[in-house]
């Protein structure tokens, strides 16, 4: 019964996203893999890969790979550094008309973790040095994200949960201006202690371009490669 409820909610979100995709607003999708690999209580390798499309399952918008090396200053505060590669394509229904650009990005990150009752809270701060086709640019980002268990008060194997969040991005060169706002909501299921899946919807507001509607599909895995003291 719980699975039926989840599928019904996903169909509603997809219908809502399609309805929002009015002229000038594009409905596409993000397919995301997040891998967390902990080598000690302090050191973590985070690897993210995304395939973004202008239309569901077709017309590629972006492919990127983002490895992060992170260090836990305290159990609730983490610093990280990444070196990334992004390939981007402009929108066109004809493959031969799409324009490809490449971006190399260095990102500094700080994350703060909190808990209020059974709700987990993440504050993520990023500063990006972006090199898009040899042209430098910089951007600051802040994301607030909530993780809320649904079927129990703790996210563990067999539990449904929800993730909601909002992120704003500000260009810092050549002048300070808003790049975009991202608001999203997802439903997830914890398949095992280390793996979960999430499905949801994101609305992207862009002051200088068309707004975007995105269906999201996430696979997340977390592994520990060390033993904790008994």
C-alpha positions as CSV (number, residue, x, y, z in Angstrom):
1,X,0.0,0.0,0.0
2,X,2.8,2.4,0.8
3,X,4.4,1.8,-2.6
4,X,1.1,2.6,-4.3
5,X,0.9,5.8,-2.4
6,X,4.4,6.7,-3.5
7,X,3.7,6.0,-7.1
8,X,0.5,8.0,-7.0
9,X,2.4,11.0,-5.5
10,X,5.0,10.7,-8.3
11,X,2.4,10.7,-11.0
12,X,0.8,13.8,-9.4
13,X,4.2,15.6,-9.4
14,X,4.8,14.7,-13.0
15,X,1.4,16.0,-14.0
16,X,2.0,19.2,-12.1
17,X,5.4,19.7,-13.8
18,X,3.9,19.1,-17.2
19,X,1.1,21.6,-16.5
20,X,3.6,24.2,-15.5
21,X,5.6,23.8,-18.7
22,X,4.0,26.7,-20.5
23,X,5.4,28.4,-23.5
24,X,9.0,29.5,-22.7
25,X,9.2,27.1,-19.7
26,X,10.9,23.8,-20.5
27,X,10.2,20.5,-18.8
28,X,13.2,18.3,-18.6
29,X,14.8,15.9,-16.2
30,X,17.9,15.3,-14.0
31,X,19.4,11.8,-13.4
32,X,21.8,12.0,-10.4
33,X,24.2,9.6,-8.7
34,X,25.6,10.6,-5.3
35,X,28.3,8.4,-3.7
36,X,29.7,9.1,-0.2
37,X,32.8,7.1,0.6
38,X,34.1,7.6,4.2
39,X,37.7,6.5,4.8
40,X,37.8,7.7,8.4
41,X,35.5,9.7,10.8
42,X,37.2,12.8,9.4
43,X,37.9,12.1,5.6
44,X,35.2,11.6,3.0
45,X,35.2,11.3,-0.8
46,X,32.0,12.5,-2.4
47,X,31.4,11.7,-6.0
48,X,28.5,13.2,-8.0
49,X,27.5,12.6,-11.6
50,X,24.5,14.1,-13.4
51,X,22.8,13.8,-16.7
52,X,20.5,16.7,-17.3
53,X,18.1,16.8,-20.3
54,X,16.0,19.6,-21.9
55,X,13.2,17.0,-22.3
56,X,12.5,13.9,-20.3
57,X,15.1,11.2,-21.3
58,X,16.2,13.1,-24.4
59,X,17.9,16.2,-25.7
60,X,21.0,16.3,-23.4
61,X,21.5,19.6,-21.6
62,X,24.5,18.8,-19.3
63,X,26.8,16.0,-18.3
64,X,29.1,16.5,-15.4
65,X,31.4,14.8,-12.9
66,X,32.0,16.3,-9.4
67,X,34.4,14.7,-7.0
68,X,34.7,16.3,-3.6
69,X,37.3,15.7,-0.9
70,X,35.8,16.7,2.4
71,X,37.1,16.9,6.0
72,X,34.9,16.8,9.1
73,X,36.0,19.6,11.4
74,X,33.3,18.4,13.9
75,X,30.5,15.8,13.5
76,X,28.3,18.8,12.4
77,X,30.6,20.9,10.3
78,X,32.4,19.9,7.1
79,X,34.7,21.6,4.6
80,X,35.3,20.4,1.1
81,X,37.1,21.0,-2.2
82,X,36.3,19.8,-5.7
83,X,37.6,19.9,-9.3
84,X,34.8,19.4,-11.8
85,X,34.2,18.9,-15.5
86,X,30.9,20.0,-17.1
87,X,29.8,19.6,-20.8
88,X,26.8,21.7,-21.8
89,X,24.6,21.8,-24.9
90,X,22.2,24.5,-26.0
91,X,18.5,23.7,-26.6
92,X,17.5,22.5,-30.1
93,X,15.2,19.9,-31.5
94,X,17.9,19.2,-34.2
95,X,21.0,17.6,-32.9
96,X,23.2,19.2,-35.5
97,X,22.1,22.7,-34.3
98,X,23.1,22.2,-30.7
99,X,26.1,24.2,-29.4
100,X,28.4,22.5,-27.0
101,X,30.5,24.4,-24.4
102,X,32.8,23.0,-21.7
103,X,33.4,24.1,-18.2
104,X,36.0,23.4,-15.6
105,X,35.1,24.4,-12.1
106,X,36.9,24.6,-8.7
107,X,34.5,24.7,-5.8
108,X,35.0,25.4,-2.1
109,X,32.2,24.1,0.2
110,X,31.1,24.3,3.8
111,X,28.3,22.2,5.2
112,X,26.5,22.6,8.6
113,X,24.3,19.8,9.9
114,X,21.5,20.1,12.4
115,X,18.6,18.0,13.8
116,X,15.3,19.3,15.2
117,X,13.3,16.3,16.6
118,X,13.3,13.8,13.7
119,X,14.0,16.4,11.0
120,X,17.6,16.7,9.6
121,X,18.7,20.1,8.3
122,X,21.6,20.9,6.0
123,X,23.1,24.3,5.3
124,X,25.4,24.2,2.3
125,X,27.6,27.1,1.2
126,X,29.6,27.0,-2.0
127,X,31.9,29.4,-3.8
128,X,32.6,28.4,-7.4
129,X,35.5,29.4,-9.7
130,X,34.0,28.6,-13.1
131,X,36.0,28.5,-16.3
132,X,33.5,28.3,-19.2
133,X,35.3,27.9,-22.5
134,X,38.3,29.7,-21.0
135,X,36.3,32.6,-19.7
136,X,36.4,32.9,-15.9
137,X,33.4,33.5,-13.8
138,X,32.6,33.2,-10.1
139,X,29.4,32.4,-8.2
140,X,28.3,32.0,-4.6
141,X,25.6,29.5,-3.6
142,X,23.5,28.7,-0.4
143,X,21.2,25.8,0.0
144,X,18.8,24.9,2.8
145,X,17.6,21.3,2.8
146,X,15.3,19.3,5.1
147,X,15.1,15.5,5.3
148,X,11.9,14.3,6.8
149,X,11.1,10.6,7.6
150,X,7.5,9.7,6.8
151,X,6.8,6.1,7.8
152,X,8.9,6.2,10.9
153,X,10.7,8.9,13.0
154,X,14.1,7.7,11.7
155,X,15.4,7.2,8.2
156,X,16.5,3.5,8.0
157,X,15.9,0.5,5.8
158,X,12.3,0.3,4.6
159,X,11.4,3.9,5.5
160,X,9.8,6.4,3.1
161,X,11.1,10.0,3.5
162,X,10.8,13.4,1.9
163,X,13.5,15.9,0.9
164,X,12.6,19.5,0.4
165,X,15.0,22.4,-0.2
166,X,15.7,25.8,-1.7
167,X,19.0,27.1,-3.2
168,X,19.9,30.6,-4.5
169,X,22.9,31.4,-6.6
170,X,24.5,34.8,-7.1
171,X,27.1,35.7,-9.7
172,X,29.9,37.7,-8.2
173,X,31.6,38.8,-11.5
174,X,31.6,41.1,-13.4
175,X,28.8,42.5,-11.1
176,X,26.8,41.1,-8.3
177,X,23.5,39.7,-9.6
178,X,21.1,36.8,-9.0
179,X,21.9,33.8,-11.2
180,X,18.9,31.5,-10.3
181,X,16.7,30.1,-7.6
182,X,16.0,26.4,-7.3
183,X,13.1,25.0,-5.2
184,X,12.5,21.3,-5.0
185,X,10.6,18.5,-3.3
186,X,11.3,14.7,-3.5
187,X,10.0,11.5,-2.1
188,X,12.5,8.8,-1.2
189,X,12.8,5.2,-0.1
190,X,15.6,3.7,1.9
191,X,16.4,0.5,0.1
192,X,19.2,-0.6,2.5
193,X,21.5,0.9,5.2
194,X,23.7,2.3,2.4
195,X,21.4,3.0,-0.5
196,X,18.3,5.1,-1.2
197,X,16.3,6.3,-4.2
198,X,14.5,9.6,-4.6
199,X,12.0,11.0,-7.2
200,X,10.7,14.6,-7.3
201,X,10.3,17.9,-9.0
202,X,12.4,21.1,-9.2
203,X,11.4,24.6,-10.3
204,X,14.3,26.8,-11.5
205,X,13.7,30.5,-11.7
206,X,16.2,32.4,-13.9
207,X,15.9,36.2,-14.1
208,X,17.8,36.5,-17.4
209,X,16.4,33.4,-19.1
210,X,13.4,31.1,-19.3
211,X,12.3,29.3,-16.2
212,X,12.8,25.6,-16.1
213,X,10.8,22.6,-14.7
214,X,12.7,19.5,-13.9
215,X,11.8,15.9,-12.9
216,X,14.5,14.5,-10.6
217,X,15.7,10.9,-10.2
218,X,18.4,10.3,-7.5
219,X,20.4,7.2,-6.5
220,X,22.4,7.8,-3.3
221,X,24.9,5.4,-1.7
222,X,26.9,5.9,1.5
223,X,29.8,3.5,2.4
224,X,32.2,3.3,5.4
225,X,35.7,1.9,4.9
226,X,36.7,1.9,8.5
227,X,35.7,0.2,11.7
228,X,34.3,2.1,14.6
229,X,35.6,1.4,18.1
230,X,33.2,-0.9,20.1
